[in-house]
């Protein structure tokens, strides 16, 4: 097992592992079998592979853990996940992260081989459910809000329109700018970035517009500015709300006339660029306060895109955490086996005032603190350890469903269906049945554990299972 393999097969069930090996061999394919996912990951890091077929539930590292880890590799393999419980949530979760396919066990060997062949022939690259341009930046997206953001970004990428990215610090505005450039017709051109709040005014002016030799003390040679560097590509002005007013006038001219003048010169220089700006400030309020030019604001605010704070899209927290875990563990050469459930609960319930940047830093801190084994709450930064933990129940939306169903049942005096039941009540009951079934499946039909998640009484659970015809397979 010292060379690159086309296929790695990972399953702690030796019988299923042998079945896969046999099926592949009969089709003329060789595979490296692993019953230990940690050994498979070690082999994958050292030698690579074109395809990984892995079980979902395994001790030490789940198939999803392995999938997340592969996203951090320089050349990620395609990943097929096998599971005995192919719930809708599981399939969606795996496909959003980048799985090629989720196949339910027991599987038809012919179907299995067909999927393997398709993966080896090359399928569409995915990341968090967002199609990526070739060699583009990697994005991890699970929440509906961020999916809508990237739909808007892709629409904007088809044009040369000026884009303004709005949102709190650390929400990922620069990642969105990278993606927008990569999806645009200017992708082969340069993407030039500068933070408008990071430099004093005189240095920022020289950085943006360039200067001629002798333009000021210390200008011993001509310097090309960022506008010229971005010719044929994209200029990204981060924290544009901090741009000094004198430079706002010069930027307005550059946008209107597509020419700039270097410091120390009156010679106009034509520039061809697409502008993306970003700020955490309320730009409309800055205009009202006279701190930002109204005419420039209208020039940069052609396509505004707001990036929601991480607390507004909690569905992204754990996928992002796993993404950072995979990327950082490889860079730091640390070997924790994953993020433990208790740590996941801490991560999921924290409000993240510093947004995605704070989450990334928290995962890096945990990797430094945890030399081996799964990351636990004790490995997280102090502010996370001290934070109160949200109950291990269904999310807020699901809780509202249970409340609505309970209210409906109370109004009718019974949980049984009635001929006059409204469409809304029927929908609520269908959703409740699905929530109960999935909670039981997640906990391998352990009623006690499912009750902790659902936050209902044992008698109520049994009554609902009887009503909805839910039975253990």
C-alpha positions as a Markdown table, in Angstrom:
| # | Residue | x | y | z |
|---|---|---|---|---|
| 1 | Unk | 0.0 | 0.0 | 0.0 |
| 2 | Unk | 2.9 | 2.3 | -0.8 |
| 3 | Unk | 1.6 | 3.9 | -4.0 |
| 4 | Unk | -1.4 | 6.0 | -5.1 |
| 5 | Unk | -4.6 | 3.9 | -5.4 |
| 6 | Unk | -7.5 | 4.6 | -7.8 |
| 7 | Unk | -10.0 | 3.4 | -5.1 |
| 8 | Unk | -10.0 | 3.3 | -1.3 |
| 9 | Unk | -12.8 | 1.2 | 0.3 |
| 10 | Unk | -13.4 | 2.0 | 4.0 |
| 11 | Unk | -15.8 | 0.0 | 6.2 |
| 12 | Unk | -15.5 | -1.5 | 9.7 |
| 13 | Unk | -17.8 | -4.4 | 8.6 |
| 14 | Unk | -15.4 | -6.9 | 7.2 |
| 15 | Unk | -18.1 | -8.8 | 5.3 |
| 16 | Unk | -19.2 | -5.6 | 3.4 |
| 17 | Unk | -15.6 | -4.7 | 2.8 |
| 18 | Unk | -15.0 | -8.2 | 1.2 |
| 19 | Unk | -18.1 | -7.9 | -0.9 |
| 20 | Unk | -17.0 | -4.6 | -2.3 |
| 21 | Unk | -13.5 | -5.9 | -3.0 |
| 22 | Unk | -14.9 | -8.9 | -4.9 |
| 23 | Unk | -17.4 | -6.8 | -6.9 |
| 24 | Unk | -14.7 | -4.4 | -7.9 |
| 25 | Unk | -12.2 | -7.2 | -8.8 |
| 26 | Unk | -14.8 | -8.9 | -11.0 |
| 27 | Unk | -15.0 | -5.6 | -12.9 |
| 28 | Unk | -11.3 | -5.4 | -13.3 |
| 29 | Unk | -10.8 | -2.7 | -10.6 |
| 30 | Unk | -8.3 | -2.9 | -7.7 |
| 31 | Unk | -9.1 | -1.3 | -4.4 |
| 32 | Unk | -7.2 | -0.7 | -1.2 |
| 33 | Unk | -9.4 | -2.0 | 1.7 |
| 34 | Unk | -9.4 | -0.4 | 5.1 |
| 35 | Unk | -11.4 | -1.4 | 8.2 |
| 36 | Unk | -9.9 | 1.5 | 10.2 |
| 37 | Unk | -10.9 | 4.9 | 8.8 |
| 38 | Unk | -7.9 | 6.6 | 10.5 |
| 39 | Unk | -5.6 | 4.3 | 8.6 |
| 40 | Unk | -7.5 | 5.1 | 5.4 |
| 41 | Unk | -7.1 | 8.8 | 6.1 |
| 42 | Unk | -3.3 | 8.4 | 6.7 |
| 43 | Unk | -3.0 | 6.5 | 3.4 |
| 44 | Unk | -5.0 | 9.1 | 1.6 |
| 45 | Unk | -2.9 | 12.0 | 2.9 |
| 46 | Unk | 0.3 | 10.2 | 1.9 |
| 47 | Unk | -0.6 | 8.7 | -1.4 |
| 48 | Unk | -3.9 | 10.1 | -2.6 |
| 49 | Unk | -6.7 | 8.4 | -4.5 |
| 50 | Unk | -9.2 | 9.1 | -7.2 |
| 51 | Unk | -12.2 | 7.6 | -5.3 |
| 52 | Unk | -13.1 | 6.8 | -1.7 |
| 53 | Unk | -16.1 | 4.6 | -0.9 |
| 54 | Unk | -16.8 | 4.8 | 2.8 |
| 55 | Unk | -19.3 | 3.6 | 5.3 |
| 56 | Unk | -21.1 | 6.4 | 7.2 |
| 57 | Unk | -21.1 | 4.9 | 10.7 |
| 58 | Unk | -17.7 | 3.8 | 11.9 |
| 59 | Unk | -16.0 | 4.0 | 15.3 |
| 60 | Unk | -13.3 | 6.6 | 15.6 |
| 61 | Unk | -14.2 | 8.5 | 12.4 |
| 62 | Unk | -17.5 | 8.7 | 10.5 |
| 63 | Unk | -17.8 | 8.7 | 6.8 |
| 64 | Unk | -18.8 | 12.3 | 7.0 |
| 65 | Unk | -15.7 | 13.1 | 9.0 |
| 66 | Unk | -13.6 | 11.5 | 6.3 |
| 67 | Unk | -15.5 | 13.4 | 3.6 |
| 68 | Unk | -14.8 | 16.7 | 5.4 |
| 69 | Unk | -11.1 | 15.9 | 5.7 |
| 70 | Unk | -10.8 | 15.1 | 2.0 |
| 71 | Unk | -12.0 | 18.7 | 1.2 |
| 72 | Unk | -8.7 | 20.0 | 2.6 |
| 73 | Unk | -6.5 | 17.9 | 0.2 |
| 74 | Unk | -4.8 | 19.5 | -2.7 |
| 75 | Unk | -6.6 | 17.1 | -5.1 |
| 76 | Unk | -9.7 | 15.9 | -3.3 |
| 77 | Unk | -11.0 | 12.4 | -4.4 |
| 78 | Unk | -14.6 | 11.7 | -5.3 |
| 79 | Unk | -16.4 | 10.3 | -2.2 |
| 80 | Unk | -19.3 | 7.8 | -2.2 |
| 81 | Unk | -20.9 | 7.2 | 1.2 |
| 82 | Unk | -22.7 | 4.0 | 2.1 |
| 83 | Unk | -25.3 | 4.0 | 4.9 |
| 84 | Unk | -27.9 | 1.8 | 6.3 |
| 85 | Unk | -30.1 | 4.8 | 7.2 |
| 86 | Unk | -30.3 | 6.9 | 4.0 |
| 87 | Unk | -32.7 | 9.6 | 5.4 |
| 88 | Unk | -33.4 | 12.7 | 3.4 |
| 89 | Unk | -31.4 | 14.8 | 5.9 |
| 90 | Unk | -28.4 | 12.6 | 5.6 |
| 91 | Unk | -28.4 | 12.6 | 1.8 |
| 92 | Unk | -28.8 | 16.3 | 1.6 |
| 93 | Unk | -26.1 | 16.9 | 4.2 |
| 94 | Unk | -23.6 | 14.7 | 2.4 |
| 95 | Unk | -24.3 | 16.1 | -1.0 |
| 96 | Unk | -24.0 | 19.6 | 0.3 |
| 97 | Unk | -20.5 | 18.9 | 1.6 |
| 98 | Unk | -19.4 | 17.4 | -1.7 |
| 99 | Unk | -20.2 | 13.7 | -1.7 |
| 100 | Unk | -20.5 | 12.2 | -5.2 |
| 101 | Unk | -23.3 | 9.9 | -4.1 |
| 102 | Unk | -25.0 | 8.4 | -1.0 |
| 103 | Unk | -25.9 | 4.7 | -1.5 |
| 104 | Unk | -28.2 | 2.8 | 0.8 |
| 105 | Unk | -27.2 | -0.6 | 2.2 |
| 106 | Unk | -27.8 | -3.3 | 1.3 |
| 107 | Unk | -27.0 | -2.2 | -2.2 |
| 108 | Unk | -27.3 | -3.9 | -5.6 |
| 109 | Unk | -23.7 | -4.7 | -6.8 |
| 110 | Unk | -24.6 | -3.6 | -10.3 |
| 111 | Unk | -25.8 | -0.2 | -9.1 |
| 112 | Unk | -22.8 | 0.0 | -6.9 |
| 113 | Unk | -20.4 | -0.6 | -9.9 |
| 114 | Unk | -22.3 | 1.8 | -12.1 |
| 115 | Unk | -21.8 | 4.6 | -9.6 |
| 116 | Unk | -18.2 | 3.7 | -9.1 |
| 117 | Unk | -17.5 | 3.8 | -12.8 |
| 118 | Unk | -19.3 | 7.2 | -13.2 |
| 119 | Unk | -17.1 | 8.6 | -10.4 |
| 120 | Unk | -13.9 | 7.3 | -11.9 |
| 121 | Unk | -14.9 | 8.8 | -15.3 |
| 122 | Unk | -15.3 | 12.2 | -13.6 |
| 123 | Unk | -18.3 | 13.9 | -12.1 |
| 124 | Unk | -19.2 | 17.5 | -11.3 |
| 125 | Unk | -17.2 | 19.0 | -8.4 |
| 126 | Unk | -19.4 | 20.2 | -5.6 |
| 127 | Unk | -18.8 | 22.1 | -2.3 |
| 128 | Unk | -21.6 | 22.8 | 0.0 |
| 129 | Unk | -24.2 | 22.5 | -2.8 |
| 130 | Unk | -22.7 | 25.4 | -4.7 |
| 131 | Unk | -21.3 | 24.7 | -8.2 |
| 132 | Unk | -17.7 | 26.0 | -8.5 |
| 133 | Unk | -15.8 | 27.3 | -11.4 |
| 134 | Unk | -12.8 | 25.2 | -12.4 |
| 135 | Unk | -9.9 | 26.1 | -10.0 |
| 136 | Unk | -12.2 | 28.5 | -8.2 |
| 137 | Unk | -12.3 | 29.2 | -4.4 |
| 138 | Unk | -13.9 | 26.6 | -2.2 |
| 139 | Unk | -17.1 | 27.6 | -0.4 |
| 140 | Unk | -19.1 | 25.7 | 2.2 |
| 141 | Unk | -22.8 | 26.5 | 2.2 |
| 142 | Unk | -25.7 | 24.8 | 3.8 |
| 143 | Unk | -28.1 | 27.5 | 4.8 |
| 144 | Unk | -30.9 | 28.8 | 2.5 |
| 145 | Unk | -29.7 | 32.4 | 3.2 |
| 146 | Unk | -26.2 | 31.8 | 1.9 |
| 147 | Unk | -27.4 | 29.7 | -1.0 |
| 148 | Unk | -29.5 | 32.7 | -2.0 |
| 149 | Unk | -26.4 | 34.9 | -1.7 |
| 150 | Unk | -24.5 | 32.8 | -4.1 |
| 151 | Unk | -27.4 | 32.6 | -6.5 |
| 152 | Unk | -27.2 | 36.5 | -6.6 |
| 153 | Unk | -23.5 | 36.4 | -6.9 |
| 154 | Unk | -23.7 | 34.0 | -9.9 |
| 155 | Unk | -26.2 | 36.4 | -11.6 |
| 156 | Unk | -23.9 | 39.4 | -10.9 |
| 157 | Unk | -21.0 | 37.4 | -12.3 |
| 158 | Unk | -22.6 | 37.3 | -15.8 |
| 159 | Unk | -22.3 | 41.1 | -16.0 |
| 160 | Unk | -19.6 | 43.7 | -15.4 |
| 161 | Unk | -21.8 | 45.6 | -12.9 |
| 162 | Unk | -20.3 | 47.1 | -9.8 |
| 163 | Unk | -21.0 | 45.1 | -6.7 |
| 164 | Unk | -21.2 | 46.2 | -3.0 |
| 165 | Unk | -20.8 | 43.5 | -0.4 |
| 166 | Unk | -22.4 | 44.4 | 2.9 |
| 167 | Unk | -22.1 | 42.6 | 6.3 |
| 168 | Unk | -20.5 | 42.4 | 9.6 |
| 169 | Unk | -16.7 | 41.9 | 9.9 |
| 170 | Unk | -15.8 | 38.3 | 9.5 |
| 171 | Unk | -18.8 | 37.1 | 7.6 |
| 172 | Unk | -16.8 | 36.1 | 4.5 |
| 173 | Unk | -17.1 | 39.1 | 2.2 |
| 174 | Unk | -13.7 | 38.5 | 0.8 |
| 175 | Unk | -14.5 | 34.8 | 0.0 |
| 176 | Unk | -17.6 | 36.0 | -1.8 |
| 177 | Unk | -15.5 | 38.5 | -3.8 |
| 178 | Unk | -13.1 | 35.7 | -4.7 |
| 179 | Unk | -16.0 | 33.5 | -5.9 |
| 180 | Unk | -17.6 | 36.4 | -7.9 |
| 181 | Unk | -14.3 | 37.1 | -9.7 |
| 182 | Unk | -13.8 | 33.3 | -10.4 |
| 183 | Unk | -17.3 | 33.0 | -11.9 |
| 184 | Unk | -17.0 | 36.1 | -14.1 |
| 185 | Unk | -15.7 | 36.6 | -17.6 |
| 186 | Unk | -12.7 | 38.4 | -16.0 |
| 187 | Unk | -11.6 | 35.2 | -14.2 |
| 188 | Unk | -8.4 | 34.9 | -16.3 |
| 189 | Unk | -7.5 | 38.5 | -15.4 |
| 190 | Unk | -6.0 | 39.6 | -12.1 |
| 191 | Unk | -8.0 | 40.0 | -8.8 |
| 192 | Unk | -6.3 | 42.9 | -7.0 |
| 193 | Unk | -7.2 | 43.6 | -3.4 |
| 194 | Unk | -6.6 | 46.5 | -1.0 |
| 195 | Unk | -8.0 | 47.3 | 2.4 |
| 196 | Unk | -9.0 | 51.0 | 2.5 |
| 197 | Unk | -8.8 | 51.2 | 6.2 |
| 198 | Unk | -5.4 | 49.7 | 6.6 |
| 199 | Unk | -3.2 | 52.6 | 5.3 |
| 200 | Unk | -2.9 | 56.3 | 6.0 |
| 201 | Unk | -4.4 | 58.6 | 3.3 |
| 202 | Unk | -1.1 | 59.5 | 1.5 |
| 203 | Unk | 0.0 | 55.9 | 1.3 |
| 204 | Unk | -3.4 | 54.7 | 0.2 |
| 205 | Unk | -3.5 | 57.2 | -2.6 |
| 206 | Unk | -0.1 | 56.0 | -3.9 |
| 207 | Unk | -1.2 | 52.3 | -3.6 |
| 208 | Unk | -4.4 | 52.9 | -5.5 |
| 209 | Unk | -3.2 | 55.3 | -8.2 |
| 210 | Unk | 0.5 | 54.8 | -8.4 |
| 211 | Unk | 3.1 | 57.5 | -8.6 |
| 212 | Unk | 5.9 | 58.9 | -10.8 |
| 213 | Unk | 9.5 | 59.1 | -9.9 |
| 214 | Unk | 10.0 | 62.2 | -7.7 |
| 215 | Unk | 6.3 | 62.6 | -6.9 |
| 216 | Unk | 7.2 | 62.9 | -3.2 |
| 217 | Unk | 10.1 | 62.3 | -0.9 |
| 218 | Unk | 11.2 | 58.7 | -1.2 |
| 219 | Unk | 9.6 | 58.2 | -4.6 |
| 220 | Unk | 12.8 | 57.1 | -6.3 |
| 221 | Unk | 11.1 | 55.3 | -9.2 |
| 222 | Unk | 7.7 | 55.0 | -11.0 |
| 223 | Unk | 5.2 | 52.8 | -9.3 |
| 224 | Unk | 2.1 | 51.2 | -10.8 |
| 225 | Unk | -1.0 | 51.5 | -8.6 |
| 226 | Unk | -3.7 | 48.9 | -7.9 |
| 227 | Unk | -6.1 | 50.3 | -10.6 |
| 228 | Unk | -3.5 | 49.6 | -13.3 |
| 229 | Unk | -2.6 | 46.2 | -11.8 |
| 230 | Unk | -6.3 | 45.3 | -12.0 |
| 231 | Unk | -6.5 | 46.2 | -15.8 |
| 232 | Unk | -8.5 | 43.4 | -17.5 |
| 233 | Unk | -9.6 | 42.0 | -14.1 |
| 234 | Unk | -11.2 | 42.9 | -10.9 |
| 235 | Unk | -10.4 | 45.5 | -8.2 |
| 236 | Unk | -11.6 | 44.6 | -4.7 |
| 237 | Unk | -11.8 | 47.6 | -2.3 |
| 238 | Unk | -12.4 | 46.2 | 1.2 |
| 239 | Unk | -13.7 | 48.5 | 3.9 |
| 240 | Unk | -14.6 | 51.2 | 1.3 |
| 241 | Unk | -16.5 | 53.0 | 4.0 |
| 242 | Unk | -13.1 | 54.1 | 5.4 |
| 243 | Unk | -12.0 | 55.7 | 2.2 |
| 244 | Unk | -10.9 | 59.3 | 2.9 |
| 245 | Unk | -13.2 | 62.0 | 1.2 |
| 246 | Unk | -10.3 | 63.3 | -1.0 |
| 247 | Unk | -9.9 | 59.9 | -2.4 |
| 248 | Unk | -13.6 | 59.4 | -2.8 |
| 249 | Unk | -13.5 | 62.2 | -5.5 |
| 250 | Unk | -10.7 | 60.4 | -7.4 |
| 251 | Unk | -12.4 | 57.1 | -7.2 |
| 252 | Unk | -15.6 | 58.6 | -8.5 |
| 253 | Unk | -13.7 | 59.9 | -11.5 |
| 254 | Unk | -12.1 | 56.6 | -12.1 |
| 255 | Unk | -15.5 | 54.9 | -12.1 |
| 256 | Unk | -17.1 | 57.5 | -14.4 |
| 257 | Unk | -14.3 | 58.0 | -16.9 |
| 258 | Unk | -12.3 | 54.8 | -16.5 |
| 259 | Unk | -9.1 | 56.8 | -16.4 |
| 260 | Unk | -6.7 | 57.5 | -13.5 |
| 261 | Unk | -3.7 | 59.8 | -13.0 |
| 262 | Unk | -0.6 | 58.7 | -11.1 |
| 263 | Unk | 0.7 | 61.0 | -8.4 |
| 264 | Unk | 3.1 | 63.5 | -9.9 |
| 265 | Unk | 1.6 | 63.2 | -13.4 |
| 266 | Unk | -1.3 | 64.9 | -15.3 |
| 267 | Unk | -1.2 | 62.2 | -18.0 |
| 268 | Unk | -4.5 | 60.2 | -18.0 |
| 269 | Unk | -4.0 | 56.4 | -17.9 |
| 270 | Unk | -7.0 | 54.3 | -19.2 |
| 271 | Unk | -8.0 | 51.5 | -16.9 |
| 272 | Unk | -10.3 | 48.5 | -17.5 |
| 273 | Unk | -11.5 | 46.9 | -14.3 |
| 274 | Unk | -14.6 | 45.6 | -12.5 |
| 275 | Unk | -15.1 | 47.0 | -9.1 |
| 276 | Unk | -16.2 | 45.0 | -6.0 |
| 277 | Unk | -16.4 | 46.9 | -2.8 |
| 278 | Unk | -17.1 | 45.7 | 0.7 |
| 279 | Unk | -17.9 | 47.3 | 4.1 |
| 280 | Unk | -19.3 | 46.5 | 7.5 |
| 281 | Unk | -20.6 | 50.0 | 7.8 |
| 282 | Unk | -24.2 | 51.3 | 7.3 |
| 283 | Unk | -23.4 | 53.2 | 4.1 |
| 284 | Unk | -26.7 | 55.0 | 3.8 |
| 285 | Unk | -26.2 | 56.3 | 7.3 |
| 286 | Unk | -22.7 | 57.5 | 6.4 |
| 287 | Unk | -24.1 | 59.3 | 3.4 |
| 288 | Unk | -26.7 | 61.0 | 5.6 |
| 289 | Unk | -24.0 | 62.0 | 8.1 |
| 290 | Unk | -21.9 | 63.6 | 5.3 |
| 291 | Unk | -19.1 | 61.1 | 5.8 |
| 292 | Unk | -19.4 | 59.4 | 2.4 |
| 293 | Unk | -20.3 | 61.1 | -1.0 |
| 294 | Unk | -23.8 | 60.4 | -2.1 |
| 295 | Unk | -22.8 | 60.3 | -5.8 |
| 296 | Unk | -20.1 | 57.8 | -5.1 |
| 297 | Unk | -22.4 | 55.7 | -3.0 |
| 298 | Unk | -24.8 | 55.4 | -5.9 |
| 299 | Unk | -21.9 | 54.4 | -8.2 |
| 300 | Unk | -20.7 | 51.5 | -6.0 |
| 301 | Unk | -24.2 | 50.4 | -4.9 |
| 302 | Unk | -25.3 | 49.1 | -8.3 |
| 303 | Unk | -25.7 | 45.4 | -7.1 |
| 304 | Unk | -25.8 | 45.3 | -3.3 |
| 305 | Unk | -25.3 | 41.9 | -1.7 |
| 306 | Unk | -25.7 | 41.5 | 2.1 |
| 307 | Unk | -23.8 | 38.6 | 3.7 |
| 308 | Unk | -25.8 | 37.5 | 6.8 |
| 309 | Unk | -24.0 | 37.1 | 10.1 |
| 310 | Unk | -23.2 | 33.5 | 11.2 |
| 311 | Unk | -25.8 | 33.6 | 13.9 |
| 312 | Unk | -28.4 | 34.3 | 11.2 |
| 313 | Unk | -27.5 | 31.1 | 9.4 |
| 314 | Unk | -26.8 | 28.4 | 12.1 |
| 315 | Unk | -27.0 | 25.6 | 9.5 |
| 316 | Unk | -23.6 | 26.7 | 8.2 |
| 317 | Unk | -21.8 | 26.5 | 11.6 |
| 318 | Unk | -20.9 | 22.8 | 11.7 |
| 319 | Unk | -20.2 | 22.3 | 8.0 |
| 320 | Unk | -17.8 | 25.3 | 8.2 |
| 321 | Unk | -16.3 | 23.9 | 11.4 |
| 322 | Unk | -15.6 | 20.6 | 9.7 |
| 323 | Unk | -14.2 | 22.4 | 6.6 |
| 324 | Unk | -11.8 | 24.4 | 8.8 |
| 325 | Unk | -10.9 | 21.2 | 10.8 |
| 326 | Unk | -9.9 | 19.4 | 7.6 |
| 327 | Unk | -7.9 | 22.2 | 6.1 |
| 328 | Unk | -6.2 | 23.3 | 9.3 |
| 329 | Unk | -5.4 | 19.8 | 10.7 |
| 330 | Unk | -3.5 | 19.1 | 7.5 |
| 331 | Unk | -1.6 | 22.4 | 7.7 |
| 332 | Unk | -0.8 | 22.1 | 11.4 |
| 333 | Unk | 0.0 | 18.4 | 11.0 |
| 334 | Unk | -2.2 | 17.7 | 14.0 |
| 335 | Unk | -4.1 | 14.4 | 14.3 |
| 336 | Unk | -7.4 | 14.7 | 16.3 |
| 337 | Unk | -9.9 | 12.1 | 15.0 |
| 338 | Unk | -12.6 | 14.7 | 14.6 |
| 339 | Unk | -14.9 | 17.1 | 16.4 |
| 340 | Unk | -16.8 | 15.3 | 19.3 |
| 341 | Unk | -20.5 | 15.6 | 19.8 |
| 342 | Unk | -20.2 | 17.7 | 23.0 |
| 343 | Unk | -17.9 | 20.2 | 21.2 |
| 344 | Unk | -20.3 | 20.3 | 18.2 |
| 345 | Unk | -23.1 | 21.3 | 20.6 |
| 346 | Unk | -21.0 | 24.1 | 22.0 |
| 347 | Unk | -20.1 | 25.3 | 18.5 |
| 348 | Unk | -23.7 | 25.1 | 17.3 |
| 349 | Unk | -25.2 | 27.0 | 20.2 |
| 350 | Unk | -22.6 | 29.8 | 20.4 |
| 351 | Unk | -23.7 | 33.2 | 19.0 |
| 352 | Unk | -20.4 | 33.9 | 17.1 |
| 353 | Unk | -20.1 | 37.7 | 17.4 |
| 354 | Unk | -16.9 | 37.5 | 15.3 |
| 355 | Unk | -18.7 | 35.4 | 12.7 |
| 356 | Unk | -16.9 | 32.9 | 10.4 |
| 357 | Unk | -13.4 | 34.4 | 11.2 |
| 358 | Unk | -14.0 | 33.7 | 14.9 |
| 359 | Unk | -15.2 | 30.1 | 14.1 |
| 360 | Unk | -12.0 | 29.5 | 12.1 |
| 361 | Unk | -9.8 | 30.8 | 14.9 |
| 362 | Unk | -11.7 | 28.6 | 17.4 |
| 363 | Unk | -11.1 | 25.5 | 15.4 |
| 364 | Unk | -7.4 | 26.3 | 15.0 |
| 365 | Unk | -7.2 | 26.9 | 18.8 |
| 366 | Unk | -8.9 | 23.5 | 19.4 |
| 367 | Unk | -6.5 | 21.7 | 17.0 |
| 368 | Unk | -3.5 | 23.2 | 18.9 |
| 369 | Unk | -5.0 | 22.1 | 22.3 |
| 370 | Unk | -6.0 | 18.6 | 21.2 |
| 371 | Unk | -3.1 | 16.4 | 20.2 |
| 372 | Unk | -5.2 | 13.2 | 19.6 |
| 373 | Unk | -8.7 | 11.8 | 20.0 |
| 374 | Unk | -11.8 | 13.8 | 19.2 |
| 375 | Unk | -12.0 | 17.5 | 20.0 |
| 376 | Unk | -14.0 | 18.1 | 23.2 |
| 377 | Unk | -15.4 | 21.2 | 24.9 |
| 378 | Unk | -12.2 | 21.4 | 27.0 |
| 379 | Unk | -10.2 | 22.1 | 23.9 |
| 380 | Unk | -12.3 | 25.1 | 22.8 |
| 381 | Unk | -11.5 | 28.7 | 23.6 |
| 382 | Unk | -12.6 | 30.0 | 27.0 |
| 383 | Unk | -15.5 | 32.0 | 25.7 |
| 384 | Unk | -17.0 | 28.9 | 24.1 |
| 385 | Unk | -16.4 | 26.7 | 27.2 |
| 386 | Unk | -18.2 | 29.3 | 29.4 |
| 387 | Unk | -21.1 | 29.8 | 27.1 |
| 388 | Unk | -24.5 | 28.2 | 28.0 |
| 389 | Unk | -25.4 | 25.3 | 25.8 |
| 390 | Unk | -28.6 | 25.2 | 23.8 |
| 391 | Unk | -30.7 | 22.1 | 24.5 |
| 392 | Unk | -30.0 | 19.1 | 22.3 |
| 393 | Unk | -33.5 | 19.4 | 20.8 |
| 394 | Unk | -34.7 | 20.0 | 17.3 |
| 395 | Unk | -34.0 | 23.5 | 15.9 |
| 396 | Unk | -36.3 | 26.5 | 16.4 |
| 397 | Unk | -38.3 | 25.8 | 13.3 |
| 398 | Unk | -38.9 | 22.2 | 14.4 |
| 399 | Unk | -39.8 | 23.3 | 17.9 |
| 400 | Unk | -42.4 | 25.6 | 16.4 |
| 401 | Unk | -43.9 | 22.7 | 14.5 |
| 402 | Unk | -44.2 | 20.6 | 17.7 |
| 403 | Unk | -45.9 | 23.6 | 19.5 |
| 404 | Unk | -48.3 | 24.1 | 16.6 |
| 405 | Unk | -49.1 | 20.4 | 16.5 |
| 406 | Unk | -49.6 | 20.3 | 20.3 |
| 407 | Unk | -51.9 | 23.4 | 20.1 |
| 408 | Unk | -53.8 | 21.7 | 17.3 |
| 409 | Unk | -54.2 | 18.5 | 19.3 |
| 410 | Unk | -55.3 | 20.5 | 22.4 |
| 411 | Unk | -57.9 | 22.3 | 20.4 |
| 412 | Unk | -59.3 | 19.0 | 19.1 |
| 413 | Unk | -58.9 | 17.3 | 22.5 |
| 414 | Unk | -57.2 | 14.4 | 20.8 |
| 415 | Unk | -54.2 | 13.5 | 18.6 |
| 416 | Unk | -56.3 | 11.5 | 16.2 |
| 417 | Unk | -57.1 | 12.8 | 12.7 |
| 418 | Unk | -60.6 | 14.1 | 12.1 |
| 419 | Unk | -62.5 | 14.4 | 8.8 |
| 420 | Unk | -62.6 | 18.1 | 9.1 |
| 421 | Unk | -58.9 | 18.6 | 9.8 |
| 422 | Unk | -57.4 | 21.6 | 7.9 |
| 423 | Unk | -54.6 | 21.4 | 5.4 |
| 424 | Unk | -52.3 | 23.2 | 7.8 |
| 425 | Unk | -52.9 | 20.6 | 10.5 |
| 426 | Unk | -52.3 | 17.8 | 8.1 |
| 427 | Unk | -49.0 | 19.4 | 7.0 |
| 428 | Unk | -48.0 | 19.9 | 10.7 |
| 429 | Unk | -48.7 | 16.3 | 11.5 |
| 430 | Unk | -46.7 | 15.1 | 8.4 |
| 431 | Unk | -43.8 | 17.2 | 9.5 |
| 432 | Unk | -44.0 | 15.9 | 13.1 |
| 433 | Unk | -44.1 | 12.3 | 11.9 |
| 434 | Unk | -41.0 | 12.9 | 9.8 |
| 435 | Unk | -39.2 | 14.6 | 12.8 |
| 436 | Unk | -40.0 | 11.7 | 15.1 |
| 437 | Unk | -38.9 | 9.0 | 12.5 |
| 438 | Unk | -35.6 | 10.8 | 11.8 |
| 439 | Unk | -34.8 | 11.3 | 15.5 |
| 440 | Unk | -35.4 | 7.6 | 16.1 |
| 441 | Unk | -33.2 | 6.7 | 13.1 |
| 442 | Unk | -30.4 | 9.0 | 14.2 |
| 443 | Unk | -30.3 | 7.3 | 17.6 |
| 444 | Unk | -30.6 | 3.8 | 16.1 |
| 445 | Unk | -34.2 | 3.5 | 17.5 |
| 446 | Unk | -33.0 | 4.1 | 21.1 |
| 447 | Unk | -36.2 | 5.7 | 22.5 |
| 448 | Unk | -34.5 | 7.2 | 25.6 |
| 449 | Unk | -32.0 | 9.1 | 23.4 |
| 450 | Unk | -34.7 | 10.2 | 20.9 |
| 451 | Unk | -36.8 | 11.5 | 23.8 |
| 452 | Unk | -33.9 | 13.8 | 24.9 |
| 453 | Unk | -33.8 | 15.3 | 21.4 |
| 454 | Unk | -37.5 | 15.6 | 20.9 |
| 455 | Unk | -38.3 | 17.0 | 24.4 |
| 456 | Unk | -41.6 | 15.1 | 24.7 |
| 457 | Unk | -42.8 | 12.5 | 27.1 |
| 458 | Unk | -42.4 | 8.8 | 26.5 |
| 459 | Unk | -46.2 | 8.3 | 26.5 |
| 460 | Unk | -46.6 | 11.1 | 24.0 |
| 461 | Unk | -43.9 | 9.6 | 21.8 |
| 462 | Unk | -45.6 | 6.1 | 21.8 |
| 463 | Unk | -49.0 | 7.7 | 21.1 |
| 464 | Unk | -47.6 | 9.6 | 18.1 |
| 465 | Unk | -45.7 | 6.5 | 16.8 |
| 466 | Unk | -49.0 | 4.6 | 16.9 |
| 467 | Unk | -50.9 | 7.4 | 15.3 |
| 468 | Unk | -48.4 | 7.8 | 12.4 |
| 469 | Unk | -47.7 | 4.1 | 12.0 |
| 470 | Unk | -44.0 | 4.4 | 12.9 |
| 471 | Unk | -42.4 | 1.1 | 13.7 |
| 472 | Unk | -38.9 | -0.1 | 14.1 |
| 473 | Unk | -37.6 | -1.9 | 10.9 |
